[in-house]
Amino acid sequence: MNRFYELRTEKALSQRTIARLLNVSQATYNNWENSRTEPSVAQLIKCAQLFGVSVDYLIGNSEEYGVINYTNRLLTDDESTLLGIYRALSLSMQKSLLNFLNDIKSD
């Protein structure tokens, strides 16, 4: 059993949005969600980071979220979404976005 559907709907995100954030096709994500195929270990780690849970929770081996806490505090849903979008961008787009954010922060 996996928890892709449960976690995605908790965040009120579409399959298309999650697929884009993970840099996979919507069909690929749909197959994961419906247990027709399984993501690679690297893809599982990305999913766990995006959803803020452990891989064990994601694949149903644990009932505990095992929340991944990289910053010593939990991210809000909006922060998690922004981080996921940022990570899905190309390096040049990430740089452009950071420049833009720094520009508006200075105003």
N, C-alpha and C positions, 0 to 999 in steps of 0.2 A: 504494500500500500504506500502511495506517496501522498503528499499534502500540497501539491502544486495548486490545485483548484482552490482549496481552502485558504491558502495564504494569499493567492491572487485576488480572490473576492473580498477578503478582509481589507485589502488595500484599495478596493473598488477600481481595479485596473483591468483593462481588456487584455485578451491574449496577444493581440497585435502590439500593445504597448510593452508588455513584458518581453515578448520576442525581440522587439527592437532594442530594449535595454540590455538584453543578453546577446545581441548580435547573432540571432538565429532566425529562421523563417517562422512565420506563424504556424505553418503545418508541423514543423519540427516541435515547437512548443506544445501544440495541441496533442501530438503523439505522446509526449512526456506526461502531460496532464492526464491522458486517458490510458496510460500504462501500455501503449502499443510498442513504444521503444523506450530506451533509457538513455539519459544523458551520460556523457563521459564524466570521469572523476573531476576534471577541470571545470566542466560545465556545472556539475553539482555544487562545487565550491562557489562558483559565481552566483548560482541561484540562492544558496544559503546566505551569501553576503548581501545580495539584493533584498531578500526577505528578512534578514536579521535574525536568522535561526541557525542551529547547528545542522550539519549534514545528516546526523542521526535522526533528528526530528523530521527533517524534510523527507527522508525515505521511510519513515514510520518505525524506526528502531527505538525510539524514545518518546515518551509522553511529555517530556520537558522540552521547552523551546530551546534551551541551551543558547540563549541569546549571545550573539557575537558582539562584543563591545570593544571596538578598536580605539575609541576615544575616551574610555572610562566614563562614558555616559551614553544613554540610548539616544538615537537619532529620532526626531519626529518623523511622521510619515512624509511630510513635505521635504525634509532634509534627505531622507532615504531616496525619494523619487528624484530629487535634483542630483544626488550623487550617482544614481544609476544612469541618468541621462548623460551626465558629464563623462562617465566611464565609457559610454557607448560611442562618444564622439571621436573623430580622428584626432591625432595629436595637434594638428594645425588648428582644428576647430576648438579644441580645449584651450589652446593658447589665446585664440581670438576671444573666447568667452571670458577668460581670466582678465585679459586687457580691458574688455568692456566693463566687467564688474569693478575693476580697480578705478576706471574712469568715473563711473557713477557713484562709487563710494567717496571719491574726492569732492564731489559736488555738494 
